Amino acid sequence: MPAINHVPFIGSAPEIGIVHLGLGAFHRAHQAVYLQRHLERVGESSWGLCSANLRSNRHLVDQLSEQGGRYHVAEYRDSEHVTLREVSVLRQALYVGEGGHDLEVLLQRMAAPQTRIVTLTVTEKGYCLSPTTGQLRVDDPVIAHDIAHPRAPRSAPGIVLEALRRRHAAGIPAFTVLCCDNMPDNGQRTRQAVSALAALQEEGQATGLTQWISDHVAFPSSMVDRIVPAMDDASFSRLAQHLDCTDPAAVVCEQFSQWVIEDQFPLGRPDWEVEGVQMVDDVRPFETMKLRMLNGSHSLLAYVGLLAGHETVFDAITDADMAGFIARYMTQEAAPTLDMPEGIDLTVYARALTARFANDSLQHRLRQIAMDGSQKLPQRWLLGAQQLLDDGRDLSCTALGIAAWIHYCSRPLPGAAAPVIDDPLRDTFAALAECFKGPALVDAFLDLQEVFPSALSGRTEFRQSVQTAYSALLRDGMGPVLRAFAVATPQ
């Protein structure tokens, strides 16, 4: 049995001042916990949460509503030490996905003067932006709907825009829009999505909304970091057996947590820095560090690890060959592309990441990390790969990762009957796998403009590196390929 530290909630109910889009496990284990700490410290707060699910899991919303917004977060330092925290800062849970009826309630809440911040964790694909160009995908069905029906939006940018339109029409100052998803320049990208949609909706009209957004809406960038695996039956069973926690809305996560935010909040904010949040002028160095070193390593663990026969991050990182491969990627391919502020030691950061990956209590499944690879690869690997090539550096680890991703998206995993791909481009992947084999398949994937920028895919040395890795993978299998990396890595 682990040593348990119980943290019950003591204090009064907060007023709602923040609306969050994306009521998933990460939000409940990260942003909500920081606000809970704030509430516990001050006793009363105007920074309570209203959180909405936009796409799925109506059952979770119903469950949280039945529980008055209260749920538990189990923060594991390791399998022997855990803090069980009760969270009560969530004052309202809404569902606006298919069959939901809470859209108008959500829009009214966002348009209310008491709402001063809107935060988002809707995943990279939720912003409906091209991963390579950053432009709004006007061909996306939900964006096409929101252009035609702006008052009944379905997309996250559309919901934010309609709430801002209502505030503009009522003369209410704009809330701050705080993106908490893993994208480079995530604040600017969120601004791009909302502003581009506003311009399309405003064509032929003179409402002034697009200009008002440009002049008055703050879109600070942020970097968030906490490993939060998806909950499954085994997770709930472990909570019940080890912690006597039978909360169906509970979340499991690691003890480590980090949040770095650009300090741009015209209507005010909680004093997050007292709770350990880093409030900075420019989040980009921290954001790029995390994307390339942590998230980039996670994606390598996912695609390479699955082909090596592993199921979880812990399983993969405790494979000595895999651990050496990840260390080589972090130190020789990710770190050299980073320009960090004074005092940030990337060698220390890399060691800390490896220790976090080796947390045996999380059971973070590689298939969860492998989801939506077409949306994640550009910022996790490809921007760094361009810089490596510009600097004349080796990118063998990145090339193997891309080769493993192509294999994962086009062929069954060992022991499986068919590929199981959760990605917006899965139909495209299936069509490519049907038409092409071997080197031609690799070329077809690298020609996907939705994923690979032409500045990278057009470089012969890049294509050759991926082709070489893919050929070795098909010829030898992942185990021998990883062992070859271990032999070639300088000691």
N, C-alpha and C positions, 0 to 999 in steps of 0.2 A: 504494500500500500504506500502511495506517495505521501510525503509530508504536506499537509493542506493548510494554506493560509486563507481563511474566509474573510471577505471584505463585504459586509452587508451595507445597504444604503441607509444613511441617516440624514434626514433633511426634509425640506418641503418641496412640493411639486413646482417645477419651473414653468414660466411662461414660454410660449413658442417664439423664438427669434430666428431660427435657422430651419430652412426646408431642404431636405436632401432627396435627390433623385438617384435611386439604385439601392434598395433596401436588401443588400446581400450580406453575406457573412463578413466580408472585409470591412464594410462600413460599420457594422455592429461591433466588430472587434478593434477598430482603430479610431475613427473620428468620434464615434459615440463614447468611447472610453475616455478620451481626453475631455469631452464635455462633462462626463460623469465625475471625473476628478475635480473639475472646476466647481461643479455643483456641490460636491461634498466639502470642498474647502470654504466656499462662501456661504453655504447654507440656503440662500435664496438666489435665484438667477432668472434673468430674462432671456436666457439662451437655451431654452428647451428645444427639442427636435420634433419636427414632423417629417417622416420619411415615407417615400412612396416607391413601390415596385412598378416598373414600367412594362415588363414583358412577361414574367412568369412568377410562379409560386404564390398564388393567391392564398393557399393554405397557411403559409407563414404569416401573412398579413392578418388573417382571421385569428390565428393562434396568438399573435402579439396583442391584438385588440382585446381578446378574451382575458389576457393576463395584465391588462392595463399598461401595456408597453414594457413591462418588466421582463428581463431575461438574464441569463448568467453567461459570463465569459470565463473560460478556464485557461489561464495563462501558464504554460508549461516552460519552466527553465530546463527541465529534462524529465525523464520518466519518474524520478523520485521526488521532485519538488514542483508544486503547482499552487497558484493563487486562484481561488474561485471568487469572482467578483459579481455582485449583483448590480445591474444597470437599470436605472429608472428615469433617465433623462429623455427617453423617447415618449413623448406625450400623445402622438397620433401616428397611426400606421394606415397607409392608403394603398389601394390597388387600382391601377389604371391600364392594366394589360387587357388582353382579349376577354370580353365578357365582364369587365370591371365597370363600375358606375361612379368612380370617385374622381374623375377628371375635373369636373367643375369645382368640387370641394378643394382639390389640389390647387387649381388656378386661383381660386378665391384666397386661399391661404398664402400663396406666393405674392399675390397683389396687395395683401394687407400691409398697412404701414409698419406693423410690428415685425414683419419679416425683413431682416436687414442683410442676410447672407443666404445664398442658395449654393449648396455644394453638390457635386456629382461624382458617382462611381458607376458608370454605365458601360465600362469596358471600351477598348479602342474603337470597336465597330459601332458603338452607340452614338458617335458624333457624326456618322455618315460622311466621313471625309476620305478621300483617296489616301492610302498609306504612303504613296510615293510623292504626290504633288501637294497634298494638304488641302486640295480644293473640295468644295462641297459636291457630293455625288448627286447631281440632279436626277440621275436615272434610278436612284434608290427608291423603291416603292413608297417608303414612308415619307421621304422628302417630297416626292411627287404628290402624295396625298396632302401634305402640309402646305404646299404651294396652292393647291386647289381649294383646301378647306382650312384656312389659317386659324379659325376660331375653334376648331376641334382637332388639335394637333395630336400626333401619335409619336413623334420622335422627341428625343431629349432637347435638341436645339429648338424644335417647334414649341415645346411646352415652355421653355425659358422665354422665348420670344413673345408668346401670347401673354404671359404674365407681365413682361416688361411693357407690352403695348397697353395693357390695362392701367398700369401705373402711370405711363406717359399721358394717357387720356385723362386720368384723374388728377394729374398734377402731383403725384406722389414721387419722391426721390427714388432713384434706381437702387435696387439691392446689388450687392457685390456677388459675382459669379465665380465660385472657387472650384476649379477642376481638380480632382484627386485621382485621376487615372494615369496609367503609365504611358505617357506620350511626351516626346521632347517639346519644350515650349507649350505645355498643355494649356496654359492660360490664353496664349495667342491663338492656338488652334481652336479653342472653344469660342473665342471672339470671332474667328473666321467663319465657323459654322453658323453662329447666330446671325452675324452681320450679312453673310451671303444670302441666307434664307430671308432675312428682312428685306434686302434689296429686291429679291425675286417676288416677294409678296407685294411689294410697294410699287412695282412697275406700273406706270400709267396713273399713279396716284401722287398726292403731295401731302402725305401725313407728317413727314418730318421725322418718322420713327428711326430710320436708319442713321440719320445724322445725330439724333438724340442719343442713340446707343453709342456711337463713336465718341461723343463729347462727355457723356455722363456715366457710363457703365464701366466699372473696374473689373478686369479679368486677371487677377493675380495668378501666377503659376505656383505650383506646389510639388513637393516630392513626398511620397508616402512610402513607408516601409514597415511591414510586419507580415510574417508568413502565416497565412490563415487557410488551412486546407478545407476543402468542401466537407460538410458533415455527411456521414453515412451511418448505416445501422451499427457498424462496429464502434464508431465514435460515441454514439448515444449509449450503447451498452457499456462502454468503458467508463463514461461519466457516472452512470448509475451504479456500477459495481465498485468503483474506486472512490468516488466523491459523494455518493448518495444523492446525486443530482439527476432528477427525472424531468428536467425542463425541456420540452420539445422544441423550444426556440433557442436553446443554448448554442454557443460557439466555442470551438477549441482553437487556440493560437499559441505561438511562441511567446516567451516573456519579453523579448526585445521588441521595441517599437520606436519609430522615428517619424517626425513630421517636420518638413522645412517649408516655409510659406513666405512669399513676397508680401511685404507689409503694405497693402493697398486696400483699405477698408473705409470708404468715405462715411458710412453710417455707423462706424464703430465695430468692435469685435470683442470676444472674450479675451481676458489677459492670458492667452494660451502659453506665453513664454514661462509663466510660473509653473505650468504643468510639464515643462520640458520641450515645448515646441520651439524650433529655431526660426525666429522672424528675421528675414534678411531682405536686402535690396535686390539681389539677383539669385534666383534658385538654380540657374542653368548648370553650373558646375556639379552641384549635388545630384541634380536630376540625371545628367548624363552619366555620372559615376554609377548611380544605381541601375540605370537602364542597361549599361554595357557590362558591368561586373556582376551584379546580382541577377537581374532579369536575363541577361545574355547567358550566364552560366546555367540558370534554371532551364532555359530552352535547350541548351546543349544536353543537360542531364535528361531532359524529356525525350528528345528524339534519338540521341545516341544511346541513352540508357534503356529505352524500350527495345531497341534493336539488339542490345546486349542481354536482354532477358530480365531486366529489372522492372519492378512495379512501383516503387516509391523512391523519393529522394534519398532517404536514409539507406535503402538497399544499394542505390547507385553509388553514393559517395563513400560507402564503406568497401567498395570494390577498389583495390589499390590502383589498378590501371586507370579506372575512371577518375579517381581522385587526382592522380598525376596529370591526366589530360585536362581536367578543369583548372588545376593550378597553373599549368602551362598557358591555357587560354587567358586566365586573369592577368598573369604577370607579363606575358609576351605579346598578347594581342589586344586585350582590353585596356590595361593601364597605360601603355604608350600613347594611346589616343586621347588621354585626358589631361586637362590643364586645371589643376586644383588650387584652391587658395592655400596660403601658407598654413602649415600645421596639420594638413591632411596627409597621412602616411598611407599610401595605397597598398603597401606590403602588409601592414597591420590590418587594413580593411579586408584584404583578400583572406588572411588567416581567420579573421572573425567570421567571414561568410562561410568558410568551410566548416567551422565549428557549429554555426547555425544549421547548415545543411545536415549535419550529423546528429541533430536533436532526435533521439529515438522515440520521442513521445508523440510526434505530429502525424506520422503516416501520411505525408503529403504525396498524393498519387501523381505519377508522371503523366497519366492521361489527362488530368485536369490542367496541367501546365501546357500540354500539347495543343489545347484548344485554340482556335483562331490564329494559327500560325501566320497566315497571310497578312494579318493585321499587325502582328508583333515583330516579325523579322526585320522590317525596314529600320525601326528605331533601336532594336536590340543588337543586331549584327551588321546590317548593310551600310549604315552611315560610317561605322567604325572601319568596315572593310575598305571603303573608298579611301579613308585616311591612311590606312596601312599601305595600300598600293601607292598612294601619292608619296609616302615616305620611304618606299622601297623595302618594306618589311614583309615578313612571311605571314600568311593567313591560313595556314594549314588546318588549324582547329576550326576556324569559321567555315572553311570549305567543307570539312567533314560534317559539320552541323547542317549545312545546306543540303549536302548529299543525303544525309540521314532523313532530313525533312522531306525531300523529294521521294525517298523510298517509303517513308511512313504514309505519305499522301497518295501513293499509287500502288502499293503492294500490301498484302496481308502481313501482319506481324507474325513472328514465329509461333506456330501452334494455332493461328487464327484462320478462319475460313475466308474472310474478306476484310478489306480495310474498314476501319470504323473512324470516320473523320468528322469532327465537329468544327466546321469552318464555313464562312460565307461563300467560299469558292469551291466547295466540295464537288459540285456538279462539273465544274470546269476541270478539276483534277481527274475525275472519273473519265471524262471524255479524252483527256490527254493520255491517260493510262491505256485506254482502249485503242488509240491510234498509233502510239509510239512506244518503242522499246529501246533500252540501252542508251547510247549517247544521244540519239534523237530525242528521247524522252527528257533527258537533262536539258538539252537545248530548248525544247518546248517550254519547260518550266521557267528557264532563265529568261525567256522572251515574254513572260507575263508582265505587262507594264503595270498591272495593278499592284505588283509586289516589288519588282526589281527596277530601279531607276536606270534609264538608258546610259547615264554617265558611268554606271557600274557594269551593267550587263553587256555593254559594248566593248569592254576591255578584254582583250584576248587572254591576258594572264589570269584574270578572274575566272573566265569560263573554263580554262584549262585546269585550274586548280580544283574546281568542282567536279569536272569530268574525271580527273585522276582519282579523287576521293571516292566517287560513285563507282568507278570500275573496280577499285580495291575492295569496296564494300560488297559488291556482287560476287567478286572472285573468291575472297577470303573469309567473308563474314566479319561481324563487328569485333568479336573477341581478338582475333589476330591483328586487326587494324589498330585497336587500342594498345595492344602490346608493342606494336611497332612504334607508336608514339612514345611509349615509356622508354624504349631503347634509344630513341633519337633525341630525347629531351636532355639538355645539358644539366649536369648535376651541380 
